[in-house]
Amino acid sequence: MKKLTILLTIPMAICLFCLGCHQVPTIESANSEKYDVCFRLQMDVSILPFPDSKSIPDTFPPEPGIEEGSTDPSTPESPVFEYLYYAVINTDTQEMYDEFQLSKGDGVDDFGKYLYLSLPPGSYQLTIVTHSSAEASSAGNLFLLEDLSDTFLGLTTFEVKRNHSLEEMTVSMTRRVSRVEFVPTDDVPDEVKEFHIIVPERYITINLLTGVCVPAKSDYLYKYFFSEEEKTNKKKITHWFYTFVPEEVNAKLPQVVLVVKGEEEEALWQKTISNVPIYRNKITQYTGALYSSGLEDGTFELDFSEGGEWGEVVPEPLP
């Protein structure tokens, strides 16, 4: 499984001019004592996107009229994520002490940030989420990504003690999403203007304390508008979307609907695919005729990818 690693140096305090590190208590009242904690983020620059795929968008957010999951397979890959969200949670009370989201600057491979906190003595969990979703929010210990993107998550625990310094730790980040792709084998007919993917139920929420996907679901509508240049050059556009994956074995999306629309936005073809399998850090890839009458009687080939190696091809008949 591909992993994303973030190194965290967590001394109890950072002295002025970074000349050294030592413990600095902050007295708030006679009965309350907190300690300054600093997180220094060092990103591993060898992070890779989903294996064997060139379908990562080259811009974020996507260009107007083009959804994030649509691109020419020859398009250069973009960075894996644009945002880093962190949360510090007390493991005894499950109370969130602090949360914040950082945005990657232009041309910056890591976030170059020191994260400063003041925490009372106790046991804590640090949760880090990296993603490229503009519509991210938290509610309690739940993290929601309305426009779900390629997402990594890492968890680690630490303790804040009196007269005790924290040592360097490594947080191993793992991909928490599945990607469902549709790869066309046919050219886009002249009368076709749009391609839609309708997902009535998609998973978009994880628990920050456990890292487990929450079974709350949300619908999703993907739209792609073809240009005349794409039609003329017979470009093969790969379409996809992401979803978190529940913990149960053989997790599936109940239904995915493919719709091809014409110049007047009328539906030319429509196909419903039931029980779409999803696996964390794997690509579920359907290959077949998407835009023509081949939808009526053809089959999609279904394949899975993990760690850069494609498994066997499993033919799946269209219903």
Long-range contacts (C-beta under 8 A, 24 or more apart in sequence): 1-174, 1-175, 1-281, 1-306, 1-307, 2-48, 2-50, 2-51, 2-175, 2-281, 2-307, 2-308, 3-172, 3-173, 3-174, 4-44, 4-47, 4-80, 4-130, 4-152, 4-154, 4-172, 4-173, 4-174, 4-175, 5-44, 5-47, 5-170, 5-171, 5-172, 5-173, 6-41, 6-42, 6-43, 6-44, 6-128, 6-154, 6-170, 6-171, 6-173, 7-41, 7-42, 7-43, 7-44, 7-168, 7-170, 7-171, 8-39, 8-40, 8-41, 8-42, 8-126, 8-156, 8-168, 8-169, 8-170, 8-171, 9-39, 9-40, 9-42, 9-168, 10-37, 10-38, 10-39, 10-40, 10-158, 10-166, 10-167, 10-168, 10-169, 11-38, 11-165, 11-166, 12-36, 12-37, 12-38, 12-160, 12-164, 12-165, 12-166, 13-37, 13-38, 14-38, 14-114, 14-116, 21-165, 22-165, 23-162, 23-163, 23-164, 23-165, 25-162, 26-118, 32-120, 33-120, 33-121, 33-162, 34-118, 34-119, 34-120, 35-118, 35-119, 35-120, 35-121, 35-160, 35-162, 36-116, 36-117, 36-118, 37-116, 37-117, 37-118, 37-119, 37-160, 37-166, 38-114, 38-115, 38-116, 38-117, 39-86, 39-114, 39-115, 39-116, 39-117, 39-126, 40-114, 40-115, 41-84, 41-110, 41-111, 41-112, 41-113, 41-114, 41-115, 42-110, 43-109, 43-110, 43-111, 45-109, 45-110, 47-80, 48-80, 49-77, 49-80, 49-150, 50-150, 50-175, 50-179, 50-283, 50-305, 51-283, 51-305, 51-306, 51-307, 51-308, 51-309, 52-305, 52-308, 52-310, 53-181, 53-238, 53-283, 53-305, 55-181, 55-238, 55-240, 56-150, 60-132, 61-134, 65-225, 66-224, 66-225, 67-222, 67-223, 67-224, 67-239, 68-147, 68-149, 69-222, 69-239, 69-240, 69-241, 69-242, 70-222, 70-224, 70-237, 70-238, 70-239, 70-240, 71-237, 71-238, 72-230, 72-235, 72-236, 72-237, 73-236, 73-238, 78-132, 79-104, 79-109, 80-130, 80-132, 80-150, 80-152, 81-130, 81-131, 81-132, 81-149, 81-150, 81-151, 81-152, 82-131, 82-132, 83-130, 83-131, 83-132, 83-133, 83-136, 84-111, 84-128, 84-129, 84-130, 85-128, 85-129, 85-130, 85-131, 85-136, 85-138, 85-143, 86-115, 86-126, 86-127, 86-128, 86-129, 87-126, 87-127, 87-138, 87-141, 87-143, 87-208, 88-117, 88-119, 88-124, 88-125, 88-126, 88-127, 89-124, 89-125, 89-127, 89-141, 89-208, 89-209, 90-122, 90-123, 90-124, 91-123, 91-124, 91-125, 91-157, 92-122, 92-123, 94-141, 94-209, 96-140, 96-141, 96-208, 97-124, 99-138, 101-136, 119-160, 120-160, 121-159, 121-160, 121-161, 121-162, 122-159, 122-160, 123-157, 123-158, 123-159, 124-157, 124-158, 124-159, 124-160, 125-155, 125-156, 125-157, 125-209, 126-155, 126-156, 126-157, 126-158, 126-171, 127-153, 127-154, 127-155, 127-208, 127-209, 127-211, 128-153, 128-154, 128-155, 128-171, 128-173, 129-153, 129-206, 129-208, 130-173, 138-208, 141-207, 141-208, 141-209, 142-205, 142-206, 142-207, 142-208, 142-214, 143-205, 143-206, 143-207, 143-208, 144-204, 144-205, 145-204, 145-205, 146-204, 146-218, 148-177, 148-202, 148-204, 148-241, 148-242, 148-243, 148-244, 149-177, 149-242, 150-175, 150-177, 150-179, 150-242, 151-175, 151-176, 151-177, 151-242, 151-244, 152-176, 153-206, 153-211, 155-211, 174-280, 174-281, 175-280, 175-281, 176-206, 176-211, 176-213, 176-244, 176-245, 176-280, 176-281, 177-242, 177-243, 177-244, 177-245, 177-280, 177-281, 178-242, 178-243, 178-244, 178-245, 178-278, 178-279, 178-280, 178-281, 178-282, 178-283, 178-284, 179-240, 179-241, 179-242, 179-282, 179-283, 179-284, 180-240, 180-241, 180-242, 180-243, 180-253, 180-256, 180-276, 180-278, 180-283, 180-284, 180-285, 180-286, 181-238, 181-239, 181-240, 181-283, 181-284, 181-285, 181-286, 182-238, 182-239, 182-240, 182-258, 182-285, 182-286, 182-287, 182-290, 183-236, 183-238, 183-285, 183-286, 183-287, 184-236, 184-237, 184-238, 184-287, 184-288, 184-289, 184-290, 184-291, 185-236, 185-287, 185-288, 185-289, 185-290, 185-294, 186-289, 186-290, 186-291, 186-292, 186-294, 187-231, 187-234, 187-291, 188-226, 188-230, 188-231, 188-234, 188-237, 188-291, 189-291, 189-292, 190-231, 191-262, 191-263, 191-268, 192-226, 192-260, 192-261, 192-262, 192-268, 192-291, 193-225, 193-226, 193-261, 193-262, 193-263, 193-265, 194-223, 194-224, 194-225, 194-226, 194-260, 194-261, 194-265, 195-223, 195-224, 195-226, 195-237, 195-239, 195-258, 195-259, 195-260, 195-261, 195-290, 195-291, 196-221, 196-222, 196-223, 196-224, 196-257, 196-258, 196-259, 196-260, 196-261, 197-221, 197-222, 197-239, 197-241, 197-256, 197-257, 197-258, 197-259, 198-222, 198-256, 198-257, 198-258, 198-259, 199-241, 199-243, 199-253, 199-255, 199-256, 199-257, 200-254, 200-255, 200-257, 201-253, 201-254, 201-255, 202-241, 202-243, 202-253, 203-243, 203-244, 203-245, 203-246, 204-243, 204-244, 205-244, 206-244, 212-247, 213-244, 213-245, 213-246, 213-247, 215-246, 239-290, 243-278, 245-278, 245-279, 245-280, 250-277, 251-277, 251-278, 251-279, 252-276, 252-277, 252-278, 253-278, 258-290, 258-295, 260-290, 260-291, 260-295, 269-293, 269-295, 269-296, 270-295, 271-295, 271-318, 272-319, 273-300, 273-318, 273-319, 274-319, 277-302, 277-304, 279-304, 279-306, 281-306, 281-307, 282-306, 286-316, 288-318
